Amino acid sequence: MSFLKEITKNVHLEMASFEKLTINDINTLSGNSKKRIAFRQTREMRLLQDNLKTWLRKKVNLHHDFSLISATGSIKGSSPYVQAQKHRRKDKNGQYYFPRHFWSIDLKNAYQNVVLEKLVSIIVFLSKENVLDHGELLQFFKRYCFSPEGGLVVGASASPDLFNIYCESMIDRDIRKYCGARNISYTRYLDDLVFFSNDPIARDERSTVRKIVTEASFIINERKTVLRDLTKGTVSVNGVGVDIHGNIFTPRKFTASLKGLLHKVLVTKAVVPNGVINGNVQVFLQALSANSRMPNRTEQKVLKLCHQYLRQQEEIRRIAREEKNSRHVKSTTYWMRIRYENFQPF
């Protein structure tokens, strides 16, 4: 099956479109927020984007010369915790620690600086299909993946995957090679580049990395660039806190926010999307398990709520399976009613 036939399968292309809107993007870990221009997908556009995402991930998995080693965002099983954990090391006594010297770079308006022609060339290389028509692909990605102002569409399902693939080819591979030769660990969580080293990250080393980034047409947000010594305090890795002793922890704002969300679901039975809570619960549990210290009183309360929530979710899934097996009502509305109106929290 050709690329376009596979991507557009069961999609009514005339109904595949985006709606432009302004959103208040809040980082649940750090509590920071900012206004962003994003696009809402129609049902048909979502289906097309999901087909593209499936195709991209299949090609990446099959390609022996292309691997998203440095990417830790929008990868299955990834999270800010996973990103932090990749930098943690063991000393000669087997004790965890984080390298003393930390450096992070933020790419300003990263999606906007993805170049269409370069992305299409990378997709052609990734596909290993000589039959792909370069001009046809240009038109497809321009119509369904790029905004009229240029750059990847913010809010499109496949954009994070396309961005990871683009960055692997344009910056990740070169940065990884350069830093690896200097014992500097490197990861990228979408537009956030993170570095750790036992030795100070010298000015000329930082300049070389900056050159790699800017030559790929990305712009560095100097206001968000951080260079820090962990002996002088903790640092935040995409909202997750780390210290020199190897501890990974969630900030107070995040813990308080998670506690509030869990209270809404368990006590007031408010409708909160699963995706909003599940990821945060996992990050909290992972960070807590990574600490050598005992949880404080607030963390113990949130931990109890997390376990209560997970038990509730398991019971909801059990009820859903039983109802499905008995071939009763299967509508989405029914399942939402079961969950938020009839189900009593533990």
N, C-alpha and C positions, 0 to 999 in steps of 0.2 A: 504494500500500500504506500502511495506517495506521501510526502510530507503534508501537503495541503489537504489531501483527502483524509489523512489520519487526524489532523488537527481540527478540521471542520466537520468531522463525522457527527451526524445527528444535530447539527447546529443550523439554525435559521439565520444566516449571516446578515440579512436585512434588518434583523431585530437585535443584533449584537452592537451595543453602543455604551458610552459612558455618560454620566451626569456629573458636571463639575460642581464642587461644593467646598466650603471652608470648614475645617474641623479644628477642634481644640485638642491637640495631641498631648496626652498626659503619660509620662513614664511612671508606672505604678511602683517601680523600685525606688527611684530617686525623688519622685514627687514633682519633678520639673514639668512644665507645660509650655507649649507654644502653638501659635496659629499656623496651620498648614493648608495649602491647596491640595485637595485630593479629588478622586473621581469614584463615583459609585457605579458598579457594574450592573447592567441588566442581567436577567437570568440567562439569556443566550450568550452574552459576553462572558459570564462566569463559566459556563460550560466550555466555551472555546478556550479560555485561559487555563482551565483545569486540564483540558486535553493537551495543551502546549506544555504545561508543567510536567505532566506524566511522561510526555515524549522526551523532554529535556533530561529528566532524572534517569530515564532508561538509557539514553545516550551517554551520560556521564558515567554511569555504572559499567557500561560496556567498553568504554574507551580506556585503554591501558596507559595512554600517555597524558591523561587529563584527570586530575583528582582535586577535589575541593578540600585540601588538607587544612588550609588556614582559616576557612570560613566556619563560623560557629553560630551564625544567625540564619533562620529559615532553613535549617537542616534538621532532618528527623532526629529527635532526641536531643536537640541543642537547646541551650539556655544561657543566660549570663553566668550562671553557676558553672556550667560545663566549660565556658570560656576561661573563667578564673582558675578552674581546676587544672587546665592544660598547662598553666604556668607554674604550678606548685611542684616543688622538688623535694627530694629526701637527702638528709645529710648522712655522714658515715655511720651514724648511730640508728639510722632508719626513721628519724623524726622529720615530719613535714615542715617545710618553711617556704616562704616566698622570697625570691631574689630581692636584694636590697633596693635596686634601682628600677624605677618605674617611669615609663614614658607613654603617653597616649596622644593620638592625633584624631581629630574629627574632620571628615570631609564635608565641606559646605555644599548644600543642595546637590548631593551626590548623584541622584537619579537624573537631574537635569544635564549633567556633564557626560552622560553616556552617549557616545557617537554612534549613530545608526549604522553607517557603513562598516565600521570596525566590528560592531556586534554581529552583523550578518556574516562577515568573513569568519568570525570565530564559530558561529553556528554551522557554517559549511564545513569547516575543519572538524568540528565535533561529530557531525553526522556521518562522515566517511562515505557520503553518497555523491558520486559524480553527477548524478542526474538532477541535482538541485539547481534550479535556475536562480542565479544571483539577483537578477532584476526582479523576478517574481517574489523572491524573499524580501527584498527591499520594500516593495509595495505592501506586502503582508504585514511586516513589522511596523511600518510607518502608519498603517491604518489601524491596527489592533493592539499595538504595544507602546506606541510613542504618542505623547501629547502634542497638540498643535504648536505649542511654544517650543517643542524640542525636549528630548530626554524621555526616559521611561515614565510610564503613567504611574503616579502614586495612587495605590488602591487597587491596582490590577493584580489578580492572584499570582500570575507568573512573573511579575516584576522582580521580587526578591531572588528567584532562581536565575533569571536573566542577569541580574546585577552580580550575583556570586560568580557566575560563569565568566562574565566580562572582566571582573576584578582578578580572577585567577590568571587569566591570560595577560592582562594589562599591568598589574602591579604585584599580586601575591607571590607569583613564582619568583620574580626577581628579588623582592624583599626577603622572602624566605631563604633563598640561596645566600644572599649577602649577610643576613643576620645569623644564619646557621653557622657560618664560618667564624663568627665572633662570639659564639655561645650566648646569643641574645634570642630569647624565645619570642615568637610573633604569632598573633592571632588577629582576626578581623571579624567583628560582629556588625555585619552590614557596613555602615559608614564610619565605624569606630575602629581604629587601628591601635592595638595594645602591644607593648614591648616590656619585657622584664630581663634584667641582667644582674649578675653578681657584681660585676664591675661597672663603674660609671659609664653611661652611654655618651661617648665623646661627641663634641660639636661636629667633627667631620663625618662621623657615622650618622648623625641625625641629618646632616646636609645631604648625604648620599641617598638616604631614604626619601627625604623631601623631593629630591630631584626625580626619583622614580615616580613618585606620586604626581608631581606637576607635569612631567612629560607625558603622562597619560591623560592630560587635560582636566585633572581634578584640581579643586581649589581647597587649600587647607584653611580651616577655621581657627585662626590664631587665638581667638578668645577662649576656645575650649581646649587648647593644647596644654597638657600637664606634664611636668617633669618633677619627680619627687623622690625623696629618700625615705624608705619605709622605717628606718630607725627613728625618724622624727614624727611618725604618726601613721595612721591607716590611710588607704587609698580606696577609691571606688572604681570598680571595673564594670562599666555599664550598669551602675546602680547597685551592684553587689560589693559589699565591703570586704577587704582582705587586710591582714596584718603580717608582719615579718615572721610571726610564729607559725604560720601556715593555716590560721583560722580564716574561714569564709563565713560571713554573717550578713544578714539582711538589715538595712537601715531602719531606724525607729518609725519613719514615715510609712515605709512599706508594711511593717508589722502591724501598725495601727490601722492602715487601710485594709489589709487582709482580714483583720479581726472584725472590722465593720461590715465587710462583704459577707463573711461567714455568719455574722449575727443576723443580717438581713434574710439570708436563705433559711437558716435553721430556726429562727425565732419568729420573724415577721412573715416568712414564706414569700418574700418579694421575688419577682422574676428577674434573675440575673443570669446572663448567658453563661453556659458551662465553660466556654473558652476563656472567659475573663478570670474565672476562679481557679480552674484546674492547673493552669500553668504556674500561677502564683503559689498555689499550695505545694506543688512539686519543688519549686525553687526554695521555698521556706524549709521544707523537710530535708532537702539535699544540703542546704547550707547548715542547718542545725546538726545534721549527722556528721558533717565535716569538722565540727569544732571539738577541740580537746576539753573545753570548759563545760560545766553544767549549764543548762538553760536557766535564764533568770525567770522571775515570777511572771512577767508579761508573756515571755516566750512559752512558758508552760501552759498558760491559759489558751494561747493561740494553737499550740500543739494539740490540746484536748479538743478544741473546735475542729481542727483539721481531721483528726481521727473520726470525730462524730460525722463530719461532712462526707468522708470517704465511705463510712458504713452506710450512710443514707443513700449515696450514689449506687452502691452495690445492691441495696434493697430495691431501689427503683429499677435497676437493670433486671433484677430477678422478676419483679412484677411484670415488666414489659415482655420478658421472654415467655412467661406463663400466659399472658393475654394473647401474644402472637401465636403461640402454639395451639391455643384453644380457638383461634380464628375468629376472635371477636373484633370490635372496632379497631381499625389500624390508623386512623387519621392522626396527623401531627397535633391537632387541637386536643384530641383526646389524651394523648400522652402528656401534653403540657398541663391539662387539667388534673390528671392523675398525680403529677409531680407537685404542683404548687397549691392545689386545693384540697385534695383528699388525703395526701400523705402526711402523717404526723411525724415530726422530727424525733430522733432518739433523745 
